[in-house]
Amino acid sequence: MKKNKETLPFFGIPKLLPYIRPYRKMTICMIILGIGVSLADSLYPLFHQYALDHFILPGTLSGLPSFILMYFGLMVIQQTIDLISLFQGGRLEMLIDRDLRDASFHHLQTLSFAYYNQNNVGYIHARVLSDTGKIGELISWRFMDIVWNVSYIVFIFVVMFAMNAHLAFCVLIFVPVIVCLILFFQKRLVFFNRIVRELNARITGHFDEGITGIKSIKTLVIEKTQKDLFHEDSHQMVEKAVKVSHHSALLTSLVTMVSSFALAVVLWQGGILTTEAFMQIGTLSVFMSYAVGLLSPIQELMAAFSALVAIQVNIERYSRLLEEVPNVKDNDDVIEKYGDAFNPKKENWEELHGDIEFKDVTFMYPDGKENVLEHFDLKVEQGTNVAIVGQTGAGKSTLVNLVCRFYEPTEGQILIDGKDVRQRSQLWLHSHLGYVLQNPLLFSGTVRENLKYGNAFATDAQILHALEKTAADTIVRRFDQGLDSQVGEGGDRLSTGEKQLLSITRAVLADPKILILDEATSSVDTITEKKIQQAIRAVIKGRTSFVIAHRLSTIVDADIILVVHDGKIVEKGTHAQLMKQKGEYFQLYTRQYEDWMEV
């Protein structure tokens, strides 16, 4: 995945406009409210000036009740606006966060297998969870901080220029210095924050692996190794984060120092003007209040700016996720006719018969350097049972990945029922597929809920019939709650064999025209293997099936056996034909038989 290291224009805010636009009324309302709060804040020093010039120095209380009433009224208005702003800000943050997560999860469902092969779970988690939360915070709170502080600074400069242009200019000349400091530190803060975010994603990945792979970690006795790897990334993250903190602290200190100089200049010049009776004490008090008060919004602007710089990295990474293009994608004409995964047009779907043909297919994985298949031809008629065998890592999954259209041929065509698969939608094909994985996945929930992923409209009678057909009914009877029994996270309340049987049952309920079995018996005991084999024989009847087999004794009855070696199809035929050839298949079969006899 190509990573763009260029700084995004305007901190990447334009990329967020599609998510802000639906809430533009709320955003405009918050801007108006923020400006209202800053206007109210900028008026307080004028009240202090009035009190000094009309009550304190003259020594009179004439008009004080009206003054108190106006002051109290301003305070009530300010606090009311502030409260509404907080409510609106919190609501906007949650809505934006929801939309960002929905968009990222939706997009992840459209990406091809190649993306998941090249990016680990921790990296993806950080995009969907951490980055979206930071961006939601930016759009609501950080954005409002900027609006309030900028408008406050503008208001006080308008008032200062109206009261005394000379003193106002004395303060204004320091603003370009602050701007230069911001520009100077921007690139450094972006650079280090980008590294911190990437390291944070790696640390998230360590957590995922440390939790999901805890059994392997303990049985391999690699706790110290994992801890050292985690510690190394964590140490690097602290190191870079400290640099971010140092740069931010230095920037804040420099801005504070510049603001202090501005205050000193106001005292110097204002004192002269007051001494020479060119300006009242109350006016000097206003300038002092504004000069001191200017320090706080500038510091808050710096904090908001630092957060904006840090969040720019989140925007970059989130944008890269949404800009990922699937390796396998339906063209516009296909989508127009058949719909997509989220809006299918099933009324236009043709029936799938099950004839499959590889026609002069050459294939190379997106991250590969050489062809896995070259000018490969194969015809599989409907109802044919194709077995794919070979040593571990030989590339047995390549063919089924192409049949399932998880990848597309580099050259050539794959035809289903005589038509190029690219002329029909992925959802149409996948809706007619049944795929039983080597490591079966069950979702958190009940047995019934898991089986209904195969057929959402299946009745309990149909589910029980499918369970009996696959010899999985004993699993349900073992639980007190039957079909309503919880399978646990990932099906951890069940054994591997039980999960496999339920996966096959789920495929039966789906009634697929094409069935893929990926080493379905490689991780189970002999008794469970026999049960699974019985279930498989019941399921594949009348269907086009591809069986990736580790134990060759399970596929001797296959119609076609394909032997894979170093990613290439080296032999093709029935069990009897291949045994007569005494080639690669003969060697694999006799070796397994000898190993079995020794046991």
Summary of the structure (lengths in Angstrom):
residues: 599
radius of gyration: 34.7
end to end distance: 47.1
largest distance: 118.9
contacts: 1861
relative contact order: 0.08
helix: 67%
strand: 10%
